């Protein structure tokens, strides 16, 4: 039998494994967005008409926004619209207390942009009589005409453009040739583009003459040059394009190159369409 030496600890002397100490979990904190009186900085900037939420994130990351004198670089930062001083390019930013909503019957040849050195004419040249700065809800190509909504209500603009809300846009596409019935069904089901399959759309043949046809296409996506690419994919390239309706509104009562304010009823309907409280903002 092996003799136990003083160098060897007894069983009772051997080190016991440490006991697990129960850790008290912290109470679940409310999300920053839920803090009373505060909102995300990108939403604040969008409401102020500075840029869309996504573009506002880029401005924040670039360090172009200051809050209470300090440069902010985190898009998720929170601000209190009533107490915080937000500055962009040396100018204090304040969301409008009353928002402006207009529709423009855009002619071909006008760029939907605030400025571009390569194009002398923009849609803002047609809005010189409008006292407030507004921003387009979506885009129309340079050669596309038709209804374009502009507003300084960043919340509404954001939702109208967001795919989640599936806001419908209707186009009149003048295409080369006469699409066969199976080609129109193909457009309805969806066509394969370089950025994926398009969502189902409503398509009807409006008219057809020798060598040309007019298609009415209603979709809720907003991909770049989508209608043109869809028609190209079925072998009938677009020769002319007009947007005839947006979110249920038309520009039939507005001459080409002219604009008008939305009525309060139209604004309330748009807000309801995307789940906004009509009583939360004013309008002009």
DAPEKA-V393810 format. One record per residue. RES is the residue in one small letter. PHI is phi in radians with two decimals (* if undefined). PSI is psi in whole degrees, -180 to 180 (* if undefined). D_LAST is the distance of its C-alpha to the last C-alpha in whole Angstrom. Layout:
res: [RES | RES]
phi: [PHI | PHI]
psi: [PSI | PSI]
d_last: [D_LAST | D_LAST]
This chain:
res: [x | x | x | x | x | x | x | x | x | x | x | x | x | x | x | x | x | x | x | x | x | x | x | x | x | x | x | x | x | x | x | x | x | x | x | x | x | x | x | x | x | x | x | x | x | x | x | x | x | x | x | x | x | x | x | x | x | x | x | x | x | x | x | x | x | x | x | x | x | x | x | x | x | x | x | x | x | x | x | x | x | x | x | x | x | x | x | x | x | x | x | x | x | x | x | x | x | x | x | x | x | x | x | x | x | x | x | x | x | x | x | x | x | x | x | x | x | x | x | x | x | x | x | x | x | x | x | x | x | x | x | x | x | x | x | x | x | x | x | x | x | x | x | x | x | x | x | x | x | x | x | x | x | x | x | x | x | x | x | x | x | x | x | x | x | x | x | x | x | x | x | x | x | x | x | x | x | x | x | x | x | x | x | x | x | x | x | x | x | x | x | x | x | x | x | x | x | x | x | x | x | x | x | x | x | x | x | x | x | x | x | x | x | x | x | x | x | x | x | x | x | x | x | x | x | x | x | x | x | x | x | x | x | x | x | x | x | x | x | x | x | x | x | x | x | x | x | x | x | x | x | x | x | x | x | x | x | x | x | x | x | x | x | x | x | x | x | x | x | x | x | x | x | x | x | x | x | x | x | x | x | x | x | x]
phi: [* | -1.28 | -1.36 | -1.47 | -1.73 | -1.16 | -1.33 | -1.78 | -1.24 | -1.28 | -1.03 | -1.25 | -1.52 | -1.09 | -1.18 | -1.48 | -1.08 | -1.09 | -1.36 | -1.30 | -1.62 | -1.06 | -1.72 | -1.37 | -1.32 | -1.28 | -1.11 | -1.11 | -1.51 | -1.25 | -1.13 | -0.98 | -1.11 | -1.58 | -1.15 | -1.04 | 1.42 | -2.04 | -2.54 | -1.11 | -1.11 | -1.16 | -1.18 | -1.03 | -1.15 | -1.16 | -1.12 | -1.42 | 1.40 | -1.26 | -2.96 | -1.15 | -1.06 | -1.14 | -1.17 | -1.12 | -1.02 | -1.16 | -1.10 | -1.15 | -1.09 | -1.38 | 1.33 | -1.58 | -1.99 | -2.09 | -2.15 | 0.95 | 1.50 | -1.90 | -1.23 | -1.96 | -2.22 | -1.87 | -1.00 | -1.45 | -1.06 | -1.88 | -2.36 | -1.84 | -1.06 | -1.52 | -2.02 | -1.51 | -1.80 | -1.83 | -2.22 | -2.25 | 0.93 | 1.39 | -2.05 | -1.21 | -1.82 | -2.39 | -1.09 | -1.19 | -1.36 | -2.24 | -1.60 | -2.01 | -2.36 | -2.39 | -2.11 | -2.05 | -1.61 | -1.26 | -1.42 | -1.18 | 1.68 | -1.94 | -1.43 | -1.53 | -2.87 | -1.30 | 3.04 | -2.64 | -1.11 | -1.63 | -2.34 | -1.46 | -1.97 | -2.22 | -1.10 | -1.22 | -1.15 | -1.61 | -2.03 | -1.10 | -1.42 | -1.50 | -1.26 | -1.86 | -1.46 | -2.17 | -2.22 | -1.22 | -1.65 | 1.56 | -2.37 | -2.23 | -1.07 | -0.96 | -1.64 | -1.67 | -1.96 | 2.16 | -1.26 | -2.40 | -1.63 | -2.33 | -2.79 | -1.88 | -1.58 | -1.12 | -1.08 | -1.16 | -1.04 | -1.03 | -1.26 | -1.11 | -1.62 | -1.33 | -1.01 | -1.01 | -1.58 | 0.84 | -1.27 | -1.45 | -2.19 | -2.02 | -2.13 | -1.87 | -1.86 | -1.71 | -2.00 | -1.37 | 1.42 | -2.03 | -1.14 | -1.23 | -1.02 | -1.23 | -1.28 | -1.17 | -1.11 | -1.10 | -1.09 | -1.13 | -1.32 | 2.18 | -2.11 | -1.51 | -1.99 | -1.12 | -1.85 | 1.95 | -1.23 | -1.44 | -1.26 | -0.97 | -2.35 | -1.75 | -2.38 | -2.49 | -1.43 | -1.48 | -2.75 | -2.59 | -2.17 | -1.12 | 1.58 | -2.49 | -2.50 | -2.05 | -1.98 | -1.84 | -2.15 | -1.99 | -2.46 | -2.08 | -1.49 | -2.47 | -1.27 | -1.14 | 0.91 | -1.13 | -1.07 | -1.08 | -1.22 | -1.12 | -1.19 | -1.08 | -1.16 | -1.71 | 1.54 | -2.29 | -1.10 | -1.37 | -1.84 | -2.87 | -2.47 | -2.35 | -1.60 | -1.74 | -2.69 | -2.46 | 0.92 | 1.49 | -1.74 | -2.20 | -2.01 | -1.09 | -1.64 | -2.14 | -1.18 | -1.01 | 1.53 | -1.89 | -2.49 | -2.61 | -1.30 | -1.27 | -1.35 | -0.96 | -1.15 | -1.14 | -1.11 | -1.09 | -1.15 | -1.13 | -1.09 | -1.15 | -1.05 | -1.95 | 1.35 | -1.72 | -1.38 | -1.05 | -1.50 | -1.48 | -2.56 | -1.54 | -2.64 | -2.22]
psi: [133 | 129 | 137 | 130 | 167 | -21 | -16 | 122 | 150 | 171 | -40 | -22 | -17 | 147 | 129 | 146 | 142 | 140 | 143 | 125 | 123 | 133 | 128 | 121 | 142 | 151 | 143 | 126 | 151 | 150 | 151 | -35 | -19 | -5 | 132 | 134 | -2 | 156 | 162 | 145 | -38 | -35 | -41 | -46 | -37 | -41 | -30 | -4 | 16 | -47 | 172 | 169 | -43 | -44 | -33 | -37 | -40 | -39 | -40 | -46 | -31 | -3 | 25 | -1 | 135 | 139 | 119 | 40 | -6 | 139 | 133 | 134 | 7 | 114 | -27 | 5 | 149 | 146 | 156 | 112 | -24 | -28 | -29 | 148 | 111 | 130 | 134 | 119 | 45 | 1 | 134 | 139 | 129 | 128 | 145 | 142 | -27 | 125 | 158 | 137 | 125 | 158 | 140 | 138 | 92 | 128 | 164 | 147 | 1 | 130 | 136 | 81 | 157 | -20 | 140 | 125 | -17 | -6 | 126 | -22 | 128 | 168 | -23 | -20 | -22 | -4 | 24 | -26 | -6 | 120 | -21 | 153 | 125 | 163 | 146 | 143 | 93 | -169 | 154 | 139 | 162 | -42 | 6 | 137 | 170 | -165 | 133 | 125 | 141 | 144 | 164 | 12 | 95 | -36 | -49 | -44 | -43 | -46 | -37 | -29 | -15 | 132 | -27 | -33 | -7 | 50 | 130 | 141 | 134 | 132 | 148 | 111 | 124 | 111 | 160 | 129 | -178 | 112 | 136 | 164 | -39 | -25 | -37 | -39 | -34 | -43 | -39 | -42 | -32 | 142 | 155 | 120 | 173 | -21 | 22 | 176 | 143 | 154 | 159 | 145 | 164 | 126 | 136 | 148 | 117 | -46 | 161 | 130 | -179 | 111 | -12 | 155 | 160 | 126 | 141 | 120 | 122 | 124 | 166 | 3 | 171 | 44 | 158 | 127 | 38 | -49 | -43 | -42 | -35 | -46 | -37 | -37 | -26 | 8 | 17 | 84 | 149 | 133 | -17 | 147 | 135 | 134 | 117 | -14 | 146 | 120 | 37 | -4 | 150 | 171 | 29 | -29 | 10 | 124 | 156 | 130 | -2 | 168 | 166 | 158 | 147 | 148 | 157 | -37 | -39 | -41 | -45 | -38 | -41 | -42 | -43 | -35 | -34 | 16 | 28 | 151 | 114 | -23 | -3 | -12 | 150 | 177 | 161 | *]
d_last: [101 | 98 | 99 | 96 | 95 | 94 | 91 | 90 | 88 | 88 | 86 | 85 | 84 | 82 | 78 | 76 | 73 | 70 | 68 | 65 | 63 | 60 | 57 | 54 | 51 | 48 | 45 | 42 | 40 | 36 | 34 | 32 | 29 | 30 | 30 | 28 | 25 | 26 | 24 | 25 | 25 | 24 | 21 | 20 | 20 | 18 | 15 | 15 | 15 | 19 | 20 | 21 | 23 | 26 | 25 | 25 | 28 | 30 | 28 | 30 | 33 | 33 | 33 | 30 | 28 | 30 | 29 | 31 | 33 | 34 | 34 | 32 | 34 | 33 | 30 | 31 | 30 | 28 | 26 | 25 | 21 | 22 | 26 | 26 | 26 | 25 | 25 | 25 | 27 | 28 | 24 | 23 | 20 | 17 | 15 | 11 | 10 | 7 | 6 | 5 | 7 | 9 | 13 | 15 | 19 | 21 | 24 | 27 | 28 | 25 | 25 | 22 | 23 | 22 | 25 | 29 | 32 | 33 | 31 | 30 | 27 | 23 | 20 | 19 | 21 | 19 | 15 | 17 | 15 | 12 | 12 | 11 | 13 | 12 | 15 | 16 | 17 | 20 | 23 | 24 | 28 | 28 | 30 | 27 | 25 | 22 | 19 | 17 | 14 | 12 | 10 | 11 | 11 | 15 | 16 | 14 | 15 | 19 | 19 | 18 | 21 | 24 | 27 | 27 | 24 | 26 | 22 | 24 | 24 | 26 | 28 | 30 | 33 | 36 | 39 | 42 | 45 | 44 | 44 | 46 | 45 | 46 | 44 | 41 | 42 | 42 | 39 | 38 | 40 | 39 | 41 | 42 | 40 | 41 | 39 | 40 | 39 | 36 | 35 | 36 | 33 | 33 | 35 | 36 | 38 | 36 | 39 | 42 | 44 | 47 | 46 | 42 | 40 | 36 | 35 | 32 | 31 | 29 | 29 | 27 | 28 | 27 | 30 | 31 | 32 | 32 | 32 | 35 | 37 | 37 | 38 | 41 | 42 | 43 | 45 | 42 | 40 | 37 | 37 | 34 | 30 | 27 | 24 | 24 | 21 | 19 | 19 | 19 | 17 | 19 | 18 | 21 | 19 | 18 | 21 | 22 | 21 | 17 | 14 | 11 | 7 | 8 | 8 | 8 | 11 | 11 | 9 | 12 | 15 | 14 | 14 | 17 | 19 | 19 | 20 | 17 | 16 | 13 | 14 | 14 | 10 | 7 | 4 | 0]
